[in-house]
Amino acid sequence: MKKFIPVNIPSVNKKDIQSISSVLKKRWISSDGPEVKSFEKKFSKKINRKYSVAVSSGTAALEIAVKALGIKKNDEILIPNFTIISNALAVIRQNAKPILIDCDLRTWNIKIDDLKKKISKKTKAIIITHIYSFSNDMDPILKICKKYNVKVIEDAAEVIGLKYKNRMCGSFGDISTFSFYANKQITTGEGGMISTNKLELYNKCKSLRNLCFGKNQRFNHDDIGWNYRITNIQAALGISQLNRLEKTVKRKIYIGNYYYKKLSKNNNIYLTPPKITYSENIYWVVGILIKNKKVLASKIIKKLNNLGIGARPFFWPMHEQDVFKRKRIFSNKKYPNSSYLSRYGFYIPSFPDIKKTEMDYIISKLNLLL
Ligand SMILES: Cc1ncc(COP(=O)(O)O)c(C=O)c1O
């Protein structure tokens, strides 16, 4: 293979370009344009929520969601340990206390047994994040949360278009968040969404996104907010991308299943299968986990890069983040599954336009290396 195969190339088609150029021509470019509202409405309909608020990133969506739920200083919030740092940051920015849950080695989502150990009367909320492949097992998780009267934020950034049983991911709990970064199922370049069925939360999120401008006196602000607005240009792209979500998801499933069929025969690696009882796998990324700790993922990534193949390491767990160690955010407890995944997991190119010849090349090199 002569050309380098990157981990991701975003899908952009003629309709996306037309959609963006039409709002440019109309001069509707700021966040105040009609496409933002239309994107929010269409998105709500797609995931079956009453209200949605478009924002500038998935990280911004999480920060707003945590604040909108009224989380305060020293409140305990459960989060996955194996996840993006944005989950922890949203909690820390409200001076609340993140409590980590280890992950499950089969699904890479939170381990329910560990959730049961960590939840207590002090827990105010939980961020349930769907990681890489499958939905979390929402029924038992929500049952536990109900018992402890814990508020639920569902981080569905990686799973737009995935269902838990027959219900869309991102339609559970008090509030849910999404990302439209360039590697997601829908992209607006950068961007995110918050969705909820509660009118009060919706209004709070809208205000927090827009500097909490005063209701009676515009420049006398109601609260400490952010400018986390999305532009009308981004929303125009979002609408066009949303219109082909099912097609994109179908293509990603095809790619994931192709890799799974060819690579799962290799006993030195684990890939998440196409289905488990409660969730299909829409393969946001195709993750490879090295079994038996034979070799570190970082070594394989370097070798793949030298062969012209892009690859990225898995998330680095929250309890091992240098920045959090310096700030003594987490205690010295061990989270063996998160530590294992972060050292032995990586993901390979699986963008919608990847060619079969490129996948075959990647498969052959992986089988040689591992
Ligand atoms: C699970 C999860 N949540 C939140 C985010 C943050 O989204 P963004 O990059 O749009 O800020 C990401 C980023 O990829 C993510 O994977």
Ligand as a Chemical Component Dictionary entry (heavy atoms), coordinates in Angstrom:
data_LIG
# 
_chem_comp.id                   LIG 
_chem_comp.type                 NON-POLYMER 
_chem_comp.pdbx_formal_charge   0 
_chem_comp.three_letter_code    LIG 
# 
loop_
_chem_comp_atom.comp_id 
_chem_comp_atom.atom_id 
_chem_comp_atom.alt_atom_id 
_chem_comp_atom.type_symbol 
_chem_comp_atom.charge 
_chem_comp_atom.model_Cartn_x 
_chem_comp_atom.model_Cartn_y 
_chem_comp_atom.model_Cartn_z 
_chem_comp_atom.pdbx_ordinal 
LIG C1 C1 C 0 -17.749 9.271  25.075 1  
LIG C2 C2 C 0 -17.365 10.653 24.700 2  
LIG N1 N1 N 0 -17.924 11.683 25.366 3  
LIG C3 C3 C 0 -17.615 12.968 25.081 4  
LIG C4 C4 C 0 -16.721 13.270 24.088 5  
LIG C5 C5 C 0 -16.351 14.701 23.854 6  
LIG O1 O1 O 0 -16.826 15.150 22.639 7  
LIG P1 P1 P 0 -16.105 16.378 21.898 8  
LIG O2 O2 O 0 -14.849 15.875 21.297 9  
LIG O3 O3 O 0 -17.122 16.780 20.861 10 
LIG O4 O4 O 0 -15.896 17.441 22.911 11 
LIG C6 C6 C 0 -16.113 12.241 23.361 12 
LIG C7 C7 C 0 -15.155 12.550 22.290 13 
LIG O5 O5 O 0 -14.883 11.847 21.394 14 
LIG C8 C8 C 0 -16.442 10.895 23.678 15 
LIG O6 O6 O 0 -15.867 9.876  23.037 16 
# 
loop_
_chem_comp_bond.comp_id 
_chem_comp_bond.atom_id_1 
_chem_comp_bond.atom_id_2 
_chem_comp_bond.value_order 
_chem_comp_bond.pdbx_ordinal 
LIG C1 C2 SING 1  
LIG C2 N1 SING 2  
LIG C2 C8 DOUB 3  
LIG N1 C3 DOUB 4  
LIG C3 C4 SING 5  
LIG C4 C5 SING 6  
LIG C4 C6 DOUB 7  
LIG C5 O1 SING 8  
LIG O1 P1 SING 9  
LIG P1 O2 DOUB 10 
LIG P1 O3 SING 11 
LIG P1 O4 SING 12 
LIG C6 C7 SING 13 
LIG C6 C8 SING 14 
LIG C7 O5 DOUB 15 
LIG C8 O6 SING 16 
# 
